[in-house]
Amino acid sequence: MIKSIVVIVSLLFVQSSVASEMADYKCYVKTSEGEALALYKWKIKDSKRMAASLVGQRIDGERLKYAFIKSVEQCKQSHESFTIGRAQQLDKITAR
């Protein structure tokens, strides 16, 4: 009985830690000022929802004080490579 309780508790702990794992993401976005690479830290399980919610958000601009995200072209975990050529170029020159 006690062994089964310990096993159940440990399984719940493992499941909850996996569900709350965080990862760094980079997104290639088109803004009101042009194109940009935006960096985020999200829960892995929420990453698709978070990427979809970026449209319309305000980010720091280059020429103006801020710019608005018009579209999200691609989001990847920070260790992954973009498949879009221009995103790869921006990724190489973006300081972290």
Secondary structure, 3 states (H helix, E strand, C coil): CHHHHHHHHHHHHHHHHHHCCEEEEEEEEEECCEEEEEEEEEEHHHHHHHHHCCCCCEEECCCCCEEEEEEEEEEEECCCCCCCHHHHHHHHHCCC
